[in-house]
Amino acid sequence: MAKHNELGNKGEQMAVDFLIENNYAILERNYRFNKAEVDIIAQKEDILAIIEVKTRSTTDFGNPQDFVKPKQINNLVKAVDEYVTINELDVEVRFDIIAIVKDGKQFKLEHLEDAFYHF
């Protein structure tokens, strides 16, 4: 497996662990619909959190959250609409980013709630 894939997988697992520690139930990982893949679908009370995980080994080229583009957001929204409809959910949907940066041997994790609000 390529190093960037290993880093991405490690980041996704760190995000899942973080969410569980913060009382989220993990409903789906790597949910696919058409061209979209939702990294994590989690629920906490009546909020369905759609989590995009961005892991980077450095911030030299920008913060991880800067790599979520409008077209990707549009695809995620379509995928989540489908997920909510198929599962007949009555929830508030929130789009979050979990940004993880490797800092030496440590990782820094930041959970950005309502991250797509500004797009």
Backbone as JSON Lines, residues from 0, in Angstrom:
{"i":0,"aa":"M","n":[0.84,-1.18,0.0],"ca":[0.0,0.0,0.0],"c":[0.89,1.24,0.0]}
{"i":1,"aa":"A","n":[0.51,2.23,-0.79],"ca":[1.29,3.47,-0.87],"c":[1.25,4.21,0.46]}
{"i":2,"aa":"K","n":[2.32,4.96,0.73],"ca":[2.43,5.69,2.01],"c":[1.26,6.64,2.23]}
{"i":3,"aa":"H","n":[0.81,7.34,1.15],"ca":[-0.3,8.28,1.34],"c":[-1.59,7.54,1.7]}
{"i":4,"aa":"N","n":[-1.77,6.32,1.17],"ca":[-2.94,5.52,1.53],"c":[-2.87,5.07,2.99]}
{"i":5,"aa":"E","n":[-1.68,4.69,3.43],"ca":[-1.49,4.29,4.83],"c":[-1.8,5.46,5.75]}
{"i":6,"aa":"L","n":[-1.31,6.64,5.39],"ca":[-1.56,7.83,6.2],"c":[-3.05,8.15,6.22]}
{"i":7,"aa":"G","n":[-3.7,8.07,5.08],"ca":[-5.14,8.32,5.0],"c":[-5.94,7.34,5.83]}
{"i":8,"aa":"N","n":[-5.59,6.06,5.77],"ca":[-6.28,5.04,6.56],"c":[-6.08,5.27,8.05]}
{"i":9,"aa":"K","n":[-4.86,5.62,8.43],"ca":[-4.57,5.91,9.84],"c":[-5.39,7.12,10.29]}
{"i":10,"aa":"G","n":[-5.46,8.14,9.45],"ca":[-6.25,9.33,9.78],"c":[-7.72,9.02,9.96]}
{"i":11,"aa":"E","n":[-8.28,8.19,9.06],"ca":[-9.69,7.82,9.19],"c":[-9.95,7.05,10.47]}
{"i":12,"aa":"Q","n":[-9.04,6.16,10.84],"ca":[-9.22,5.4,12.08],"c":[-9.11,6.32,13.29]}
{"i":13,"aa":"M","n":[-8.19,7.27,13.24],"ca":[-8.08,8.25,14.33],"c":[-9.37,9.06,14.45]}
{"i":14,"aa":"A","n":[-9.95,9.44,13.33],"ca":[-11.2,10.19,13.33],"c":[-12.34,9.37,13.95]}
{"i":15,"aa":"V","n":[-12.43,8.09,13.56],"ca":[-13.46,7.21,14.13],"c":[-13.28,7.1,15.64]}
{"i":16,"aa":"D","n":[-12.05,6.87,16.08],"ca":[-11.78,6.76,17.52],"c":[-12.17,8.04,18.24]}
{"i":17,"aa":"F","n":[-11.83,9.19,17.66],"ca":[-12.18,10.48,18.25],"c":[-13.7,10.63,18.37]}
{"i":18,"aa":"L","n":[-14.41,10.3,17.31],"ca":[-15.87,10.43,17.32],"c":[-16.5,9.52,18.37]}
{"i":19,"aa":"I","n":[-16.05,8.29,18.45],"ca":[-16.58,7.36,19.45],"c":[-16.32,7.9,20.86]}
{"i":20,"aa":"E","n":[-15.12,8.4,21.09],"ca":[-14.78,8.98,22.4],"c":[-15.68,10.16,22.74]}
{"i":21,"aa":"N","n":[-16.22,10.82,21.71],"ca":[-17.09,11.98,21.91],"c":[-18.57,11.64,21.72]}
{"i":22,"aa":"N","n":[-18.9,10.38,21.94],"ca":[-20.29,9.9,22.0],"c":[-21.05,9.91,20.67]}
{"i":23,"aa":"Y","n":[-20.33,9.76,19.56],"ca":[-20.97,9.57,18.27],"c":[-21.09,8.08,18.0]}
{"i":24,"aa":"A","n":[-22.18,7.7,17.36],"ca":[-22.33,6.33,16.87],"c":[-21.9,6.34,15.4]}
{"i":25,"aa":"I","n":[-21.01,5.44,15.04],"ca":[-20.54,5.35,13.65],"c":[-21.55,4.49,12.88]}
{"i":26,"aa":"L","n":[-22.2,5.09,11.89],"ca":[-23.21,4.37,11.1],"c":[-22.63,3.78,9.82]}
{"i":27,"aa":"E","n":[-21.73,4.51,9.21],"ca":[-21.12,4.06,7.94],"c":[-19.7,4.57,7.84]}
{"i":28,"aa":"R","n":[-18.87,3.79,7.17],"ca":[-17.54,4.24,6.76],"c":[-17.41,4.01,5.27]}
{"i":29,"aa":"N","n":[-16.86,4.99,4.57],"ca":[-16.64,4.9,3.13],"c":[-17.93,4.58,2.36]}
{"i":30,"aa":"Y","n":[-18.98,5.29,2.7],"ca":[-20.28,5.13,2.02],"c":[-20.18,5.72,0.62]}
{"i":31,"aa":"R","n":[-20.57,4.93,-0.37],"ca":[-20.47,5.37,-1.76],"c":[-21.84,5.55,-2.39]}
{"i":32,"aa":"F","n":[-21.94,6.63,-3.17],"ca":[-23.13,6.89,-3.98],"c":[-22.65,7.62,-5.22]}
{"i":33,"aa":"N","n":[-22.89,7.03,-6.38],"ca":[-22.4,7.57,-7.65],"c":[-20.91,7.88,-7.54]}
{"i":34,"aa":"K","n":[-20.52,9.14,-7.75],"ca":[-19.1,9.49,-7.74],"c":[-18.6,9.9,-6.36]}
{"i":35,"aa":"A","n":[-19.5,9.94,-5.4],"ca":[-19.13,10.43,-4.07],"c":[-18.79,9.29,-3.12]}
{"i":36,"aa":"E","n":[-17.85,9.58,-2.24],"ca":[-17.57,8.69,-1.12],"c":[-17.57,9.53,0.14]}
{"i":37,"aa":"V","n":[-18.41,9.14,1.1],"ca":[-18.47,9.81,2.38],"c":[-17.58,9.02,3.32]}
{"i":38,"aa":"D","n":[-16.58,9.68,3.88],"ca":[-15.63,8.98,4.75],"c":[-16.32,8.35,5.95]}
{"i":39,"aa":"I","n":[-17.1,9.16,6.68],"ca":[-17.76,8.67,7.9],"c":[-19.14,9.31,7.99]}
{"i":40,"aa":"I","n":[-20.14,8.48,8.28],"ca":[-21.46,8.97,8.65],"c":[-21.65,8.56,10.1]}
{"i":41,"aa":"A","n":[-21.87,9.55,10.95],"ca":[-21.99,9.3,12.38],"c":[-23.21,10.03,12.92]}
{"i":42,"aa":"Q","n":[-23.72,9.55,14.04],"ca":[-24.87,10.21,14.64],"c":[-24.64,10.45,16.11]}
{"i":43,"aa":"K","n":[-25.05,11.64,16.53],"ca":[-25.01,12.01,17.94],"c":[-26.35,12.68,18.22]}
{"i":44,"aa":"E","n":[-27.15,12.02,19.02],"ca":[-28.52,12.47,19.29],"c":[-29.26,12.6,17.97]}
{"i":45,"aa":"D","n":[-29.84,13.77,17.67],"ca":[-30.61,13.91,16.43],"c":[-29.81,14.56,15.3]}
{"i":46,"aa":"I","n":[-28.49,14.55,15.43],"ca":[-27.63,15.13,14.38],"c":[-26.91,14.02,13.62]}
{"i":47,"aa":"L","n":[-27.09,14.03,12.32],"ca":[-26.36,13.12,11.45],"c":[-25.14,13.89,10.94]}
{"i":48,"aa":"A","n":[-23.96,13.49,11.41],"ca":[-22.72,14.18,11.05],"c":[-22.08,13.48,9.86]}
{"i":49,"aa":"I","n":[-21.88,14.22,8.81],"ca":[-21.22,13.73,7.61],"c":[-19.78,14.23,7.71]}
{"i":50,"aa":"I","n":[-18.85,13.3,7.84],"ca":[-17.48,13.66,8.16],"c":[-16.56,13.38,6.97]}
{"i":51,"aa":"E","n":[-15.9,14.42,6.53],"ca":[-14.84,14.3,5.54],"c":[-13.52,14.37,6.3]}
{"i":52,"aa":"V","n":[-12.7,13.33,6.17],"ca":[-11.43,13.28,6.89],"c":[-10.32,13.67,5.92]}
{"i":53,"aa":"K","n":[-9.52,14.64,6.32],"ca":[-8.38,15.08,5.51],"c":[-7.13,14.95,6.37]}
{"i":54,"aa":"T","n":[-6.22,14.1,5.93],"ca":[-4.99,13.85,6.66],"c":[-3.81,14.27,5.78]}
{"i":55,"aa":"R","n":[-2.9,14.99,6.38],"ca":[-1.71,15.45,5.65],"c":[-0.47,15.23,6.51]}
{"i":56,"aa":"S","n":[0.65,15.05,5.84],"ca":[1.91,14.86,6.55],"c":[2.59,16.2,6.83]}
{"i":57,"aa":"T","n":[2.06,17.27,6.22],"ca":[2.63,18.6,6.42],"c":[1.57,19.65,6.06]}
{"i":58,"aa":"T","n":[1.75,20.84,6.57],"ca":[0.88,21.95,6.16],"c":[1.59,22.88,5.19]}
{"i":59,"aa":"D","n":[2.72,22.43,4.65],"ca":[3.5,23.26,3.73],"c":[2.69,23.75,2.53]}
{"i":60,"aa":"F","n":[1.71,22.96,2.1],"ca":[0.92,23.32,0.92],"c":[-0.49,23.75,1.29]}
{"i":61,"aa":"G","n":[-0.75,23.99,2.57],"ca":[-2.07,24.4,3.03],"c":[-2.6,23.46,4.09]}
{"i":62,"aa":"N","n":[-3.64,23.89,4.75],"ca":[-4.27,23.08,5.78],"c":[-5.1,21.97,5.13]}
{"i":63,"aa":"P","n":[-5.27,20.85,5.82],"ca":[-6.03,19.74,5.24],"c":[-7.42,20.16,4.76]}
{"i":64,"aa":"Q","n":[-8.11,20.98,5.54],"ca":[-9.47,21.37,5.18],"c":[-9.53,22.21,3.91]}
{"i":65,"aa":"D","n":[-8.4,22.78,3.5],"ca":[-8.36,23.58,2.28],"c":[-8.47,22.71,1.02]}
{"i":66,"aa":"F","n":[-8.37,21.41,1.18],"ca":[-8.4,20.5,0.04],"c":[-9.78,19.94,-0.26]}
{"i":67,"aa":"V","n":[-10.81,20.44,0.42],"ca":[-12.19,20.06,0.11],"c":[-12.72,21.1,-0.86]}
{"i":68,"aa":"K","n":[-13.04,20.65,-2.06],"ca":[-13.44,21.55,-3.14],"c":[-14.96,21.58,-3.31]}
{"i":69,"aa":"P","n":[-15.5,22.65,-3.88],"ca":[-16.96,22.77,-4.07],"c":[-17.6,21.59,-4.81]}
{"i":70,"aa":"K","n":[-16.95,21.06,-5.83],"ca":[-17.53,19.92,-6.55],"c":[-17.64,18.7,-5.64]}
{"i":71,"aa":"Q","n":[-16.64,18.48,-4.81],"ca":[-16.68,17.37,-3.85],"c":[-17.83,17.58,-2.86]}
{"i":72,"aa":"I","n":[-18.0,18.81,-2.41],"ca":[-19.09,19.12,-1.48],"c":[-20.43,18.83,-2.14]}
{"i":73,"aa":"N","n":[-20.58,19.23,-3.38],"ca":[-21.82,18.99,-4.12],"c":[-22.11,17.49,-4.21]}
{"i":74,"aa":"N","n":[-21.1,16.69,-4.52],"ca":[-21.27,15.23,-4.6],"c":[-21.63,14.64,-3.24]}
{"i":75,"aa":"L","n":[-21.01,15.15,-2.17],"ca":[-21.32,14.67,-0.83],"c":[-22.77,14.97,-0.45]}
{"i":76,"aa":"V","n":[-23.24,16.15,-0.81],"ca":[-24.62,16.53,-0.5],"c":[-25.59,15.58,-1.2]}
{"i":77,"aa":"K","n":[-25.33,15.25,-2.46],"ca":[-26.19,14.31,-3.2],"c":[-26.18,12.93,-2.54]}
{"i":78,"aa":"A","n":[-25.0,12.47,-2.14],"ca":[-24.88,11.16,-1.5],"c":[-25.65,11.11,-0.19]}
{"i":79,"aa":"V","n":[-25.55,12.17,0.58],"ca":[-26.23,12.21,1.87],"c":[-27.73,12.32,1.7]}
{"i":80,"aa":"D","n":[-28.18,13.08,0.72],"ca":[-29.62,13.14,0.43],"c":[-30.15,11.74,0.16]}
{"i":81,"aa":"E","n":[-29.41,10.99,-0.64],"ca":[-29.81,9.62,-0.95],"c":[-29.81,8.75,0.31]}
{"i":82,"aa":"Y","n":[-28.78,8.86,1.13],"ca":[-28.66,8.07,2.36],"c":[-29.82,8.35,3.31]}
{"i":83,"aa":"V","n":[-30.14,9.62,3.49],"ca":[-31.23,9.99,4.4],"c":[-32.57,9.47,3.86]}
{"i":84,"aa":"T","n":[-32.77,9.6,2.56],"ca":[-34.02,9.14,1.95],"c":[-34.17,7.62,2.05]}
{"i":85,"aa":"I","n":[-33.14,6.88,1.66],"ca":[-33.19,5.42,1.69],"c":[-33.45,4.9,3.1]}
{"i":86,"aa":"N","n":[-32.82,5.54,4.08],"ca":[-32.94,5.08,5.47],"c":[-34.08,5.75,6.23]}
{"i":87,"aa":"E","n":[-34.85,6.58,5.53],"ca":[-36.02,7.25,6.11],"c":[-35.68,7.91,7.45]}
{"i":88,"aa":"L","n":[-34.61,8.69,7.43],"ca":[-34.15,9.34,8.66],"c":[-34.79,10.71,8.84]}
{"i":89,"aa":"D","n":[-35.09,11.03,10.07],"ca":[-35.61,12.35,10.44],"c":[-34.58,12.98,11.36]}
{"i":90,"aa":"V","n":[-33.56,13.56,10.75],"ca":[-32.43,14.09,11.51],"c":[-31.99,15.43,10.91]}
{"i":91,"aa":"E","n":[-31.23,16.16,11.7],"ca":[-30.56,17.34,11.19],"c":[-29.22,16.88,10.63]}
{"i":92,"aa":"V","n":[-28.9,17.29,9.41],"ca":[-27.64,16.89,8.79],"c":[-26.63,18.01,8.94]}
{"i":93,"aa":"R","n":[-25.43,17.63,9.36],"ca":[-24.34,18.59,9.53],"c":[-23.1,18.04,8.81]}
{"i":94,"aa":"F","n":[-22.42,18.9,8.07],"ca":[-21.22,18.51,7.34],"c":[-19.99,19.01,8.1]}
{"i":95,"aa":"D","n":[-19.14,18.06,8.49],"ca":[-17.95,18.36,9.27],"c":[-16.7,17.93,8.53]}
{"i":96,"aa":"I","n":[-15.59,18.51,8.93],"ca":[-14.28,18.05,8.47],"c":[-13.46,17.71,9.71]}
{"i":97,"aa":"I","n":[-12.8,16.58,9.67],"ca":[-11.79,16.29,10.67],"c":[-10.45,16.41,9.96]}
{"i":98,"aa":"A","n":[-9.69,17.4,10.37],"ca":[-8.38,17.69,9.77],"c":[-7.3,17.12,10.68]}
{"i":99,"aa":"I","n":[-6.43,16.32,10.1],"ca":[-5.35,15.68,10.86],"c":[-4.03,15.99,10.18]}
{"i":100,"aa":"V","n":[-3.08,16.46,10.97],"ca":[-1.76,16.77,10.45],"c":[-0.73,16.03,11.28]}
{"i":101,"aa":"K","n":[0.16,15.33,10.59],"ca":[1.26,14.66,11.26],"c":[2.31,15.7,11.62]}
{"i":102,"aa":"D","n":[2.68,15.72,12.89],"ca":[3.65,16.67,13.4],"c":[4.76,15.86,14.06]}
{"i":103,"aa":"G","n":[5.77,15.52,13.28],"ca":[6.81,14.63,13.78],"c":[6.24,13.24,13.96]}
{"i":104,"aa":"K","n":[6.29,12.73,15.19],"ca":[5.72,11.41,15.46],"c":[4.3,11.5,16.01]}
{"i":105,"aa":"Q","n":[3.84,12.72,16.24],"ca":[2.51,12.96,16.78],"c":[1.55,13.4,15.68]}
{"i":106,"aa":"F","n":[0.26,13.32,15.99],"ca":[-0.77,13.8,15.08],"c":[-1.6,14.86,15.8]}
{"i":107,"aa":"K","n":[-1.96,15.9,15.07],"ca":[-2.87,16.93,15.6],"c":[-4.2,16.77,14.89]}
{"i":108,"aa":"L","n":[-5.27,16.68,15.65],"ca":[-6.61,16.49,15.1],"c":[-7.46,17.7,15.44]}
{"i":109,"aa":"E","n":[-8.17,18.19,14.43],"ca":[-9.1,19.31,14.64],"c":[-10.45,18.93,14.02]}
{"i":110,"aa":"H","n":[-11.51,19.03,14.81],"ca":[-12.86,18.73,14.35],"c":[-13.57,20.04,14.04]}
{"i":111,"aa":"L","n":[-13.85,20.26,12.76],"ca":[-14.51,21.48,12.31],"c":[-15.98,21.17,12.02]}
{"i":112,"aa":"E","n":[-16.85,21.58,12.94],"ca":[-18.28,21.34,12.76],"c":[-18.86,22.38,11.8]}
{"i":113,"aa":"D","n":[-19.89,21.96,11.05],"ca":[-20.51,22.84,10.04],"c":[-19.46,23.44,9.12]}
{"i":114,"aa":"A","n":[-18.53,22.63,8.7],"ca":[-17.38,23.11,7.93],"c":[-17.74,23.62,6.54]}
{"i":115,"aa":"F","n":[-18.84,23.14,5.98],"ca":[-19.19,23.54,4.62],"c":[-20.09,24.76,4.6]}
{"i":116,"aa":"Y","n":[-20.42,25.28,5.76],"ca":[-21.31,26.43,5.86],"c":[-20.8,27.62,5.04]}
{"i":117,"aa":"H","n":[-19.49,27.77,4.97],"ca":[-18.91,28.93,4.32],"c":[-18.71,28.77,2.81]}
{"i":118,"aa":"F","n":[-19.0,27.58,2.28],"ca":[-18.8,27.36,0.83],"c":[-19.99,27.84,0.05]}
